[in-house]
Amino acid sequence: MSDQPSPSFWHERCLQIKAGLARERQNLEEFESGRFRMGRRSGDGPWLDVTEQWVDNQKRIISTFENLLNSLEK
C-alpha cells in the first residue's frame, strides 16, 4: 500500500484550484474596474482607500495558485 495520494486525488485538487482561481479572477475584476473599492480604518479614524494594495495582494495570491496548478498539472 502506497502512502502517496492517488492520481484522482490530485485531479480533484486541480479542479478545486481552477474553480477558486475563476472566483478570484472575477472578484479581482470587480475591483480593477472600479465597481468595488476596499477600505480600512483604525478605531474611529477616517476610512482609507486600500483598493490598490488589495488588488496587488490578490494578484500575488492568484499568481501563487497559478504556479501551484502548473506544477500539479505537469
VEXROKOL-121256 format. One line per field, with one value per residue: residue in three letters; x, y, z of N, C-alpha, C, O in turn. Coordinates in pm, 1 decimal. Layout:
res	ALA ...
n.u	X ...
n.v	Y ...
n.w	Z ...
ca.u	X ...
ca.v	Y ...
ca.w	Z ...
c.u	X ...
c.v	Y ...
c.w	Z ...
o.u	X ...
o.v	Y ...
o.w	Z ...
//
This chain:
res	MET SER ASP GLN PRO SER PRO SER PHE TRP HIS GLU ARG CYS LEU GLN ILE LYS ALA GLY LEU ALA ARG GLU ARG GLN ASN LEU GLU GLU PHE GLU SER GLY ARG PHE ARG MET GLY ARG ARG SER GLY ASP GLY PRO TRP LEU ASP VAL THR GLU GLN TRP VAL ASP ASN GLN LYS ARG ILE ILE SER THR PHE GLU ASN LEU LEU ASN SER LEU GLU LYS
n.u	84.7 56.1 181.4 134.7 -85.4 -362.5 -385.7 -639.6 -694.3 -516.6 -614.2 -867.9 -787.4 -670.4 -896.4 -1038.9 -864.3 -870.0 -1139.6 -1143.5 -959.4 -1100.8 -1312.5 -1165.6 -1042.9 -1267.1 -1364.2 -1145.5 -1157.9 -1382.6 -1287.6 -1068.6 -1197.5 -1320.2 -1573.6 -1601.0 -1464.0 -1203.0 -1169.4 -1024.0 -1007.1 -882.3 -983.8 -1181.6 -1098.7 -1048.9 -1178.8 -968.7 -872.0 -778.7 -770.2 -590.1 -366.6 -492.2 -566.9 -312.1 -218.7 -406.9 -344.8 -90.9 -159.0 -322.2 -131.8 40.8 -125.4 -171.2 86.0 117.9 -84.3 13.5 241.3 125.1 -7.3 184.2
n.v	-117.8 219.6 531.5 753.3 999.4 918.2 941.7 1048.2 1198.0 1417.0 1518.0 1606.8 1808.4 1987.1 2062.4 2194.1 2407.5 2539.9 2620.2 2791.8 2983.3 3092.1 3218.0 3404.1 3558.3 3677.5 3823.4 3994.4 4138.5 4295.7 4484.1 4595.6 4720.0 4928.3 4910.6 4808.3 4902.6 4894.6 4945.7 5062.1 5120.9 5258.2 5219.6 5493.1 5647.2 5804.5 5655.0 5477.3 5442.4 5141.7 4997.6 4963.5 4839.7 4606.7 4491.4 4443.6 4252.6 4046.1 3977.8 3866.5 3643.7 3502.7 3451.0 3281.5 3056.1 2989.1 2911.5 2689.5 2524.2 2484.7 2335.3 2105.1 2003.2 1906.1
n.w	0.0 -86.6 35.8 -103.3 -243.8 -459.4 -822.6 -883.9 -659.1 -688.5 -927.1 -846.4 -666.8 -846.1 -993.3 -791.4 -736.9 -986.2 -993.6 -773.4 -862.0 -1078.5 -943.2 -788.0 -987.1 -1106.1 -888.3 -849.1 -1088.2 -1047.1 -865.8 -1000.5 -1210.3 -1088.3 -988.3 -734.0 -418.3 -174.0 167.0 476.9 827.0 1128.0 1448.9 1538.7 1335.4 1009.2 704.6 487.9 152.0 32.8 -192.8 -410.7 -290.1 -203.5 -447.8 -558.7 -374.4 -412.9 -677.0 -640.3 -485.5 -666.4 -864.9 -722.9 -682.8 -950.4 -1025.7 -856.5 -957.3 -1219.0 -1156.2 -1047.1 -1264.8 -1433.1
ca.u	0.0 136.3 145.6 113.2 -224.4 -394.2 -399.2 -770.1 -682.3 -452.8 -707.5 -969.5 -724.4 -656.6 -1029.5 -1069.9 -782.1 -923.5 -1264.8 -1105.8 -898.3 -1208.0 -1381.0 -1074.7 -1025.8 -1391.4 -1363.0 -1042.1 -1206.0 -1476.0 -1208.9 -987.6 -1286.3 -1369.1 -1709.4 -1587.0 -1348.1 -1168.8 -1126.9 -995.8 -990.3 -833.7 -1067.3 -1279.3 -1030.9 -1111.2 -1163.3 -863.0 -889.1 -665.2 -804.2 -470.8 -288.8 -569.1 -554.8 -176.4 -212.2 -485.2 -268.2 14.5 -224.2 -361.3 -8.7 87.6 -210.0 -145.6 212.2 89.4 -162.1 105.3 326.1 44.6 -51.8 298.2
ca.v	0.0 340.3 648.5 862.5 1015.7 864.1 1043.8 1114.7 1298.5 1535.5 1571.6 1681.8 1930.4 2077.6 2116.6 2289.7 2526.7 2609.0 2685.2 2903.4 3086.7 3158.4 3308.7 3512.6 3646.9 3754.9 3916.7 4093.1 4221.9 4393.9 4589.8 4662.3 4801.5 5041.1 4886.3 4789.0 4963.4 4832.6 5047.4 5019.8 5231.4 5220.6 5283.1 5589.3 5730.8 5810.5 5541.6 5491.2 5357.2 5049.5 4912.4 4931.0 4740.1 4483.1 4435.6 4389.5 4130.7 3942.9 3934.2 3776.4 3519.2 3433.8 3402.3 3167.6 2940.3 2950.1 2835.4 2560.6 2447.3 2444.8 2227.7 1984.1 1950.4 1852.6
ca.w	0.0 -102.9 115.8 -197.4 -288.4 -591.9 -927.9 -876.2 -553.1 -746.3 -1025.8 -770.8 -614.5 -960.3 -1021.6 -685.1 -758.1 -1103.4 -953.8 -687.0 -946.0 -1154.4 -849.3 -750.8 -1103.2 -1118.4 -776.6 -878.6 -1198.1 -989.6 -801.9 -1102.6 -1293.4 -1009.8 -936.7 -590.1 -353.8 -45.6 263.0 614.4 921.0 1260.1 1552.0 1487.7 1236.5 876.9 614.9 388.3 34.2 19.4 -306.3 -489.8 -215.2 -203.4 -582.2 -569.9 -293.8 -480.6 -793.6 -591.2 -444.2 -789.6 -927.4 -643.9 -713.0 -1088.8 -1025.3 -794.1 -1053.8 -1325.5 -1102.6 -1029.4 -1393.1 -1510.1
c.u	89.0 85.6 118.0 -34.7 -243.7 -400.2 -533.2 -771.3 -626.7 -542.5 -814.6 -912.2 -709.1 -790.2 -1069.9 -991.4 -834.8 -1052.8 -1236.3 -1043.8 -1003.0 -1281.9 -1292.7 -1053.0 -1148.9 -1397.5 -1263.6 -1089.9 -1301.3 -1400.6 -1125.3 -1072.0 -1336.5 -1509.2 -1707.9 -1461.5 -1325.2 -1118.8 -1095.1 -988.8 -946.4 -916.0 -1173.2 -1218.6 -1100.9 -1088.4 -1054.3 -888.9 -762.6 -687.7 -679.5 -384.8 -359.7 -556.4 -417.4 -162.2 -288.7 -412.0 -156.5 -44.6 -262.7 -239.3 45.4 6.4 -195.4 -16.9 194.4 15.2 -72.1 195.1 249.4 5.1 61.6 306.3
c.v	123.8 450.3 770.1 873.4 962.8 977.1 1117.9 1221.2 1427.3 1599.2 1656.9 1811.2 2032.8 2141.0 2220.5 2419.6 2606.9 2682.7 2806.5 3017.3 3162.5 3258.6 3428.5 3609.9 3735.1 3861.5 4029.4 4189.5 4329.8 4511.7 4666.4 4755.1 4924.7 5022.8 4867.8 4861.0 4891.2 4943.7 4985.1 5143.3 5176.0 5295.5 5370.9 5681.1 5728.1 5681.9 5573.6 5394.7 5272.8 4953.5 4869.9 4825.2 4605.2 4414.1 4373.1 4258.4 4016.8 3889.6 3838.6 3641.8 3438.1 3374.9 3278.9 3042.5 2895.7 2867.8 2698.7 2470.6 2397.4 2329.2 2096.5 1920.9 1896.7 1704.6
c.w	0.0 -10.9 27.8 -233.5 -429.9 -695.4 -922.1 -765.8 -611.4 -852.1 -956.7 -715.0 -726.4 -995.0 -916.9 -703.0 -876.6 -1070.1 -866.1 -766.4 -1025.9 -1065.6 -815.7 -865.4 -1122.1 -1009.7 -802.5 -986.8 -1146.7 -928.3 -903.8 -1189.7 -1219.8 -956.5 -785.9 -542.5 -221.4 45.9 397.7 701.1 1053.5 1364.1 1490.2 1382.3 1102.6 797.8 514.3 274.6 19.2 -98.1 -383.2 -419.4 -215.9 -338.1 -600.3 -493.8 -360.4 -603.8 -752.7 -550.7 -567.3 -857.1 -854.7 -677.0 -858.1 -1098.2 -963.7 -891.4 -1167.6 -1279.5 -1090.1 -1162.1 -1479.2 -1497.4
o.u	185.0 -33.8 82.2 -102.5 -150.5 -417.5 -539.5 -840.5 -681.6 -546.0 -847.5 -980.4 -732.0 -796.7 -1128.7 -1046.0 -843.5 -1072.8 -1298.0 -1072.5 -994.4 -1310.2 -1340.1 -1045.4 -1136.2 -1432.2 -1294.5 -1065.0 -1300.8 -1445.1 -1112.5 -1022.8 -1390.0 -1560.0 -1802.4 -1365.4 -1417.9 -1035.9 -1133.8 -967.3 -971.4 -917.8 -1245.9 -1279.5 -1200.3 -991.5 -1048.4 -923.8 -653.7 -632.2 -665.0 -336.1 -295.1 -537.2 -406.4 -100.7 -240.7 -416.7 -130.1 14.0 -238.3 -242.7 90.4 63.1 -206.0 -11.3 250.2 49.0 -80.9 221.4 302.9 -13.6 36.5 395.6
o.v	132.3 461.7 876.8 772.2 963.1 1093.7 1237.1 1322.4 1535.0 1721.6 1765.9 1913.8 2151.8 2260.7 2323.3 2528.6 2729.4 2795.9 2911.7 3134.2 3284.6 3370.7 3542.1 3730.9 3854.1 3976.5 4146.4 4309.8 4442.3 4626.1 4788.4 4857.4 5016.4 5110.2 4906.9 4877.8 4833.6 5025.6 4872.2 5254.8 5059.9 5418.6 5328.7 5781.0 5657.9 5609.5 5684.7 5278.8 5325.4 4843.7 4752.5 4732.0 4501.1 4292.7 4261.7 4163.8 3903.6 3769.9 3740.7 3537.3 3317.5 3260.3 3183.5 2935.1 2776.5 2767.4 2601.0 2353.1 2281.3 2236.3 1989.6 1799.5 1846.3 1642.5
o.w	76.5 16.8 77.6 -251.8 -510.2 -659.9 -952.2 -777.4 -587.9 -864.9 -1003.4 -715.2 -705.1 -1023.1 -950.7 -686.2 -868.8 -1114.2 -882.9 -740.9 -1039.4 -1107.8 -815.0 -843.7 -1150.9 -1036.5 -780.1 -977.8 -1196.8 -938.0 -894.5 -1237.4 -1282.2 -886.3 -717.3 -617.6 -164.3 6.2 427.8 653.4 1085.9 1367.2 1400.3 1344.0 1084.6 821.0 461.5 297.2 -4.1 -102.2 -417.2 -483.3 -227.6 -344.1 -651.7 -543.1 -364.0 -631.9 -822.3 -579.0 -572.0 -901.9 -918.2 -696.9 -886.7 -1169.3 -1013.5 -905.7 -1207.5 -1356.0 -1119.2 -1170.8 -1588.7 -1555.1
//
